[in-house]
């Protein structure tokens, strides 16, 4: 079976990591292709399995890229075409190529959250309306829509009229072996005091100000923040204004963040919304207790007071949860133990098997 995943590029985002992990984990029954519109800043290329063919578009501009992709699909005739992010261009290209394969959208985050995110260009009224209309039209015509959580499915169904019958919930995978091996690597840390770790794009949706507000309530607690993004300067200024510069370190984007996460006493995620929250599973695999604000994705991963702590999005609640984890050794052990069992569900081979089953089902119809 020929499978082609299409994605704009392989920068350090969650969708990019999922595309590479799933495609690399599919077994020898599949002829696998990863089609990129650009390989600029492609930090995940080294994670692509040797058996996966990587094709990079030569054209620039959305129309030229769409036509180039259409020609590629017509020449190679994959059985499955799965776009991540570039849904509309890929769907049109597949149709122009003759519609030989099944087109499956892979939706990693709630569409309404994406449209409300000021870091993207869709917050203008006209653009939002156009994107919403395109979502209603194109998602109905897809052969299937893979969503990472029930919350993402609810958003598509309730806000955009996408039929639930066409959606399949497939949780995101992680490379357990790679994470647990990397988590054992040493980290230089000469400073004293409890340590919390956070990771993700330095952007509004991740709500780092809430984390900093919580830290301001906790004397002596340090934080490492992994990631980069448009709000880095603003967040660094906020750290100074709160007098936290001696306790907060920005470590930038880390291709392998797990040794830093494993070194922390707690991992904290304070996002406004998450379609799934891959980094929570990775932290669980590192053996680090997790604290997360409630959103569509996090509630599907974290069972409150069992394998992590779920809290409301206010500084007092986040600070209280961090304090519980830091001060209660028995709680840390219990949460980490339950989490180590939970992460087995998300192991890459198990998730890839679920994708394979879906592909086979659609092709045989």
N, C-alpha and C positions, 0 to 999 in steps of 0.2 A: 504494500500500500504506500502510495506517495503522499507525503505530508509536507506542506509548506507553511511555515509561520512567517508572517509579515509584520515588521515593526519599524518605526522611524529610525531609531539608532539604538546603541547599547550604552547610553550614559547610565549613571548610577541610580536608577530608579527601581521601584518594586516590580512594575510590569516587565521591564527588561530582564530582571533577574528570574522571574517566573518563566518567561519565554525560553530562556536559555536552559534552565533547570529541567523543565518538562521535556523539551525537545531532546536534550542530551540523555535523558533517562529512558526514553522509548527504546524498546528492544529491537533486535535484528529483523523483525518482521516489517519494519518501516524503512522506506527510503526518505531520508530527512533533509529538508532544506530550510535554511534561515535566510530570509530575504530582508535586506536593510536598505532604507532610502539613503542612509549616510553612515559611514564608519568613523566620523569625527568624534573624538573623545569617547571611543567605544571601550569602556573600562572592563566590560565583561567578556570580551572576545577570548581571553585565555581560559574561560570556563566552558567554552563550547566543546563538546565531545569530538574526538577525532573523526568519527563517522558522519558528522553533520556537515553538509556542504553550505558554505556561506557565500551568498551572492550580494554584491553591493551595487545599487543603481548608479548609473553614470550620469543621468540627467538631473537637472535642477529645475525647480518650479513644479507645482502640484500637477499641472496638466501633462507636462512632459514625463513626469514620474509615473503618472497613471497609465499613460500609453506604453511606456517601457515595461511596466509590470504586466499589462495586458498581453504584450507580445511574449513575455517570459512564460506566463501561465499557459498561453496557447501552444507554445513550443514544448513545454514540459508536462502539461496536463496532469497536475496533481489531483489525487482523489479528495484530499482535504486541504482547504485554504483557511488558515486561522489568523486574522489580523488582531494585533494588540495595538490599541490607540488609533491607528489609521484605518478606521472602519469604513468610512464612506468611500475613500479613494480605492481601497481594496475591493469593496463590493462592486463598484462600477467597473473596475479593471477586470474582475472575474466575469462579469456579465458580458463585457466587450470581447473577452477571449473565447466566448462560446458557451460558458456556463457548464464546463465539463465536470467540475468538482463540487463538493459540498462546502459552503461558506459558513464558518462558525465564528461568531464574534466572541472575543474574550474580554469581559468587562471586569476590571479590577477595582473600581471605585464607584460610589453612587453618582449618577450623572448630575443630579441636582447639586450635590456638593461641589463637583467639578465646575459647574456653571457659576456657582456663587463664589468660587475661589478668585480673589483679586489678583493673584499671581499669574492668571491666565487671561487671555484676551476676550473671553466670552461674557464678561460682566456687563457689556453694553446691551441695552434693551433689544436693538435690532439683531445683533449677533446671537444673543440668547434665544430669541424667538426662532431664528433660522436653524440653530443647532437643535433646538427642541423639536421642530418640525421634521428635520432630517432624521432625528432619532426615532420618531414615530413611524416614519416611512421605511427606513432601511432595516431597523431591527425586526419589523414584521416580516420582511422578505428573507431574512437570514434563515439558513436551514436549522440553526440552533444558536442559542446564546449561552455561553458558559459564564456564570457569575461566581464570584469568590465567597459570597455569603448570602444568607437569606435576606439580610438588610439591603443588599444591592438589588436583589430580585424584587423586593417590595417597592423600592424606589422606581425601578423601570415600569413595574406594573401599575402602580398607583399614580405616578406623575406623568407617564408617557404612553400608557395604554399598551405596553408590550405584553402579549399573551403569556401567561405563566406556563402554559403547556409547552412552549418553545424554549423555556429556560432550564438549565441544569446547574445545580450547585456543585462545584468542584473546588474544594479548598486548595490553597496554594501549597506547593512542596518546599521542603528544605533538604539540603544535603547534610544529613545527620552526621555522617562519618567525617566530612570535611570540617564541620563546625566543632564537633567534640575534640578533634585533633588540634585544631587551631586554638581552641579555648585553653588548652594546656600550656600554650606558649607563655613565657614570662613577660611581665610588664614592669618597666622601671617606675617606681613610685616611692619617692622619699618623703612624702608629706604624710602627716598623721590625721586621723579623724575618719569617721564614717564616710563612705563614698557611694553616691548614686550616679548611674550612667544613663544618658539619653542618646538616642540616635535617630537621624532622619534629616530630610531636607530642611534647611533653615528658611522656612517660609511660613506664612500666616496660618495655614491649615494645621501645622504642627503645634501651634499655641505654646511656644516656649516661654512667653511672658508669664503664663500660669505656673510653669515649673519654677521660674525665678521668684515669683511671688511666694510660692510655698517654701523655697529655700530661705528666703528672708525671714521666715518665721522659725527656722531651725538653727539654733546656734551650733556652730562647729561642723555642720554637715557640708561636705564638699560635693562637687558635681563635675563630671566630664561630659561634654557634649560633642558627639561625633556627627559630622556632616557639614555640608556647605550649602549656600544658597543666597538668595537676594536680600535676606534680612540679617546677614551676619553683622554688618556694621551697626545696624540699629540695636541688635541684641547685645553687642559688646558695650554700647553706650548705656543700655539699660542696666547691665551688670555693674557698671561704674556708678550710676545714679543710685543704685540700691546698696552700694558699699560691699559688693560681693566679689570684687576682683581678686581677692586673696583666696577665694574658695571655688571659683568657677573657671574651668579651662575649656577652651574651644580647640579640639584636636583635628578639625577638618575632616574631609572625606577619607574614610579608611576602607580600601577594598576588602579587607578581612578584619572586621571590627570585633570579632568574637573574643579575642584575648582581653580586650579592654572591658567588654561587657562582663566576662567571667570574673574579672578583678573586682567588680563592684559589689557592694552589699545589697543593692536593689537596682532594678532597671525600671525606669519611670517613663511612661508614654502619656502625654497630656494633649493629644490631638483633638481638634474640634470634631473631626470625623475620620474614620478609617474604613475603607472598603473591606479590609481584612486584618491587617496588622501583622505582616510577615515578621517584623522585627521582634514581636512578642514571642513568637514560637522559637526564634533563634535564641533569645535570651533564656527561655525555658530550657533549651537544649544545652546552654552553657552552664546550667545549674544555678542561675541567678534569679531570685524571687522577683516577680513582676508586679507593678502597680500601674493601672491604666484607667483613664477616664472612659466612661460608657459611651459607645457609639456602635453603629451597625456592625462593624467588623469585630471589635474587641469583645463584645458580649458573646460572640460565637466561639471564641477561643478561651477566654478566661471564665472559669467557674468561681465566683466570688468566695473567698475564704477556703477554697479547696486547692486549686493550682495557681492562684494569684489573688490579687485584691482589685476589685472594681470600685471606682469612686465617682462622685459627682464632680463636675468641672468647676470647682472653686478651690481657692488656695488653702483654706482651712482643712478641707477633706483630704486633699493631696498631702499636705504636711502631716496630718494625723496618720495616714496610711504609711508614709515613709517612716515615721517614728515607730509604729508598731513593728515593722519589719526589722528595723535596725536594733531595737531594744529587746526583741523577743527571739532568742535563738531557737527555741522549740518551734515557733511559727515558721521561721526561715527554713528549717529542716523539713517541716511538713509540707510547705508549699513547693519546695524544690523537688521533694520526692514524688508528689502527685504530678508535677509538671513533667518530670522525666518519663512518666508513663504516657501522659497525654501526647507528647510530641511524636510518638510512634505512628500515630494516624497520619501525620504530615510528611513522613519519610518519602523521599523522591520516588523510589521504585513503586511504593504503594499508590501514590497519586498518579504516576505515569500509567499504571495499570488501569486506573479509572478512566483516564483520557483514552487509552487504547480501546477500552470497551465501548465508549461513546463513538469513537471513530468507526469501529467495525459495525456498530448498530446502524449508523447513518448511511454508510456505504452500501449495506445490504438491503436497505429499504427500497 
